[in-house]
């Protein structure tokens, strides 16, 4: 039998009425809202009938990752902020409310916990979400049999998983971008790759097969990508986040393979050294011509490179100044939280 092309797969899926998240002819637009056959059976039955745009309540231990690695230091920053933070309201509640499509925390009771939603409230009640409030939500594709595949939010959900009042049974809503529950695995992965909703390289740039991806979130299930960590701390200093899925991984590949930045002196346990490395990398990013191809065909402009380092501000101002704050400061920087969390938990 001749192998089906992606165009044939797309046509077959449209004919079956499965949501693609693509612009479709008017005749099929309404059919794309849910699978042609919606049977709530099996292990993933609670997800199989999800519709495009639905804010789907999920158990975070159910989601299947679409990337093989994380920037561990980003997760350590979040966990440091949640467990060692100096905020008047613990940032984990703001992060959970934002992830749930409801902006930020409004009230937090004494002893409040993420796994006890009645102990805190969000700015918007469920049902009052807006386009602006749902835009930052993490996204999910419903796979064969209803299995939910996370396409954005691996670091956030892993942080919820790892925090003491989180865990696999914690619930949060994800925005559904497609439902491919009626497809077989081969056709499902063909479409996911066509949409660039999966990243299939390890931290050293080696190819990863889809059956080698982690099957659940949690730090122990991912490899540690130090380049991805480095790029996270360069947000709004060398580039603006958003627009391209797995954006930081593409920049990370560039840092590793072709940036020309010397990382030999990078000490991940030392704040000045880490800051210096972030500065060197982000200055190199902003020095690139806008049409320079960075990785996988994406240009510096497409990957959000800023026109000026630190958005044109001095190192003592703006985002770089915020990042530079030590843990002893009233408002520590993200790097300081990550390093302090690693120190306290002997993760150095």
Residue pairs with C-beta under 8 A, 6 or more apart in sequence:
4 12
4 187
6 190
6 191
6 194
9 187
9 190
9 191
10 20
10 22
10 191
10 194
12 187
13 20
13 180
13 183
13 187
13 191
14 20
14 24
14 28
14 32
16 35
16 36
16 182
17 28
17 31
17 32
17 34
17 35
17 36
18 32
18 35
18 36
18 178
18 179
18 180
18 181
18 182
18 183
19 32
19 33
19 34
19 35
19 51
19 52
19 178
19 179
19 180
20 32
20 178
20 191
21 52
21 177
21 178
21 195
24 32
32 52
33 51
33 52
34 49
34 50
34 51
34 179
35 48
35 49
35 179
35 181
35 182
36 182
37 182
38 48
38 49
38 181
39 48
40 46
40 48
40 49
40 146
41 48
42 48
42 145
42 146
43 145
43 146
43 147
44 62
44 145
44 146
44 147
44 148
44 181
45 146
46 146
47 56
47 58
47 62
47 142
47 146
47 147
47 148
47 181
48 142
48 145
48 146
48 181
49 146
49 181
50 56
50 142
50 146
50 176
50 179
51 176
51 179
52 176
52 177
52 178
52 179
53 175
53 176
54 175
54 176
55 100
55 101
55 129
55 134
55 137
55 173
55 174
55 175
55 176
56 140
56 148
56 173
56 174
56 175
56 176
57 171
57 172
57 173
58 140
58 148
58 171
58 172
58 173
58 174
59 168
59 169
59 170
59 171
60 157
60 160
60 161
60 166
60 168
60 170
60 171
60 172
60 217
61 161
61 167
61 168
61 169
61 216
61 217
62 147
62 148
62 216
63 140
63 148
63 149
63 150
63 157
63 174
63 216
63 217
64 143
64 147
64 148
64 149
64 150
64 213
64 214
64 215
64 216
65 149
65 150
65 154
65 213
65 214
65 215
65 216
65 217
65 221
65 222
66 149
66 150
66 151
66 154
66 192
66 197
66 198
66 199
66 213
67 154
67 198
67 199
67 213
67 222
67 246
67 249
68 199
68 200
68 201
68 202
68 208
68 212
68 213
68 214
68 222
68 223
69 202
69 203
69 222
69 223
69 224
69 225
69 228
70 154
70 155
70 158
70 219
70 222
70 223
70 224
70 225
70 228
71 155
71 224
71 225
71 226
71 227
71 228
71 229
71 230
71 231
71 232
71 248
72 219
72 222
72 224
72 225
72 226
72 229
73 226
73 229
73 232
73 233
73 268
73 335
73 338
73 342
74 155
74 228
74 229
74 232
74 233
74 338
75 155
75 158
75 159
75 162
75 219
76 337
76 338
76 341
76 342
76 347
77 232
77 334
77 335
77 337
77 338
77 341
78 91
78 92
78 95
78 155
78 156
78 159
79 159
79 162
79 163
79 341
80 337
80 338
80 340
80 341
81 87
81 91
81 92
81 334
81 337
82 90
82 91
82 92
82 159
82 163
83 163
83 164
83 341
84 327
84 337
84 340
84 341
84 344
85 91
85 337
86 330
86 331
86 332
89 105
89 108
90 108
90 112
92 114
92 159
92 160
92 163
92 165
93 104
93 105
93 108
93 112
93 114
93 120
94 104
94 105
95 156
95 159
95 160
96 105
96 114
96 160
96 172
97 103
97 104
97 105
97 106
97 122
97 123
98 104
98 136
98 137
99 136
99 137
99 138
99 153
99 156
99 157
99 160
99 172
99 173
100 122
100 126
100 137
100 172
100 173
101 124
101 129
101 133
101 134
101 137
101 173
101 175
102 122
102 123
102 124
102 125
102 126
102 128
102 129
102 133
103 122
103 123
103 124
103 133
104 122
104 123
105 120
105 121
105 122
105 123
106 120
106 121
106 122
106 123
107 120
107 121
108 119
108 120
109 119
109 120
111 119
112 119
112 120
113 119
113 165
114 160
114 163
114 165
114 166
114 170
115 165
115 166
115 167
115 169
115 170
116 165
117 171
124 130
124 133
134 175
137 173
137 174
137 175
138 150
138 152
138 153
138 156
138 157
138 172
138 174
138 175
139 150
139 151
139 152
139 153
139 174
139 175
139 176
139 177
140 148
140 149
140 150
140 151
140 174
140 175
140 176
140 177
141 148
141 149
141 151
141 176
141 177
141 178
141 179
141 180
141 192
141 197
142 148
142 149
142 176
142 178
142 179
142 180
142 181
143 149
143 180
143 181
143 183
143 185
143 188
144 180
144 181
144 182
144 183
144 184
144 185
144 188
145 181
146 181
148 174
149 192
149 197
150 157
150 174
150 217
151 177
151 197
151 198
151 245
152 245
153 174
154 217
154 222
155 232
157 172
157 217
158 217
158 218
158 219
158 222
159 166
160 166
160 170
160 172
161 167
161 168
161 170
161 217
161 218
162 218
162 219
168 216
168 218
177 197
178 191
178 195
180 187
180 188
180 191
180 192
183 191
189 198
189 210
192 198
193 200
196 245
196 246
197 245
198 210
198 213
199 245
199 246
199 249
200 207
200 208
200 209
200 210
200 213
201 207
201 208
201 249
201 253
202 208
202 223
202 225
203 223
203 224
203 225
203 226
203 227
203 228
203 252
204 256
205 253
205 256
205 257
214 221
214 222
215 221
225 249
225 252
226 268
227 251
227 252
227 253
227 255
227 256
228 248
228 249
228 252
230 252
230 255
230 266
230 277
230 278
230 281
231 239
231 248
231 251
231 252
231 255
231 281
232 248
232 334
233 274
233 278
233 323
233 334
233 335
234 251
234 278
234 281
234 282
234 285
235 241
235 319
236 306
236 311
236 318
236 319
237 278
237 279
237 282
237 306
237 309
237 310
237 311
237 318
237 319
237 320
237 323
238 281
238 282
238 283
238 284
238 285
238 286
238 305
238 306
238 309
239 247
239 251
239 282
239 285
239 303
239 304
239 305
239 306
240 304
240 306
241 247
241 248
241 304
242 304
243 302
243 303
243 304
244 250
244 298
244 302
244 303
244 304
247 303
247 304
250 294
250 295
250 296
250 298
250 303
251 285
251 294
251 295
251 303
253 295
253 296
254 294
254 295
255 261
255 263
255 281
257 295
259 281
259 284
260 284
261 277
261 280
261 281
261 284
262 280
263 277
265 273
265 276
265 277
266 273
266 274
266 277
267 273
267 274
268 274
269 339
269 342
269 343
269 348
271 326
271 335
271 336
271 339
274 335
274 339
275 323
275 324
275 335
278 320
278 323
278 335
279 315
279 320
282 309
282 310
283 309
285 300
285 305
285 306
286 305
286 306
286 307
286 308
286 309
288 294
288 300
288 305
289 300
290 299
290 300
290 301
290 305
290 307
291 299
291 300
291 301
292 299
292 300
293 299
294 300
294 303
294 305
295 303
310 317
310 318
310 319
310 320
311 318
311 319
313 319
313 320
313 321
315 321
315 324
322 331
322 333
323 333
323 334
323 335
324 333
324 335
325 331
325 332
325 333
325 336
326 332
326 333
326 336
327 336
327 337
327 339
327 340
329 336
332 340
341 347
342 348
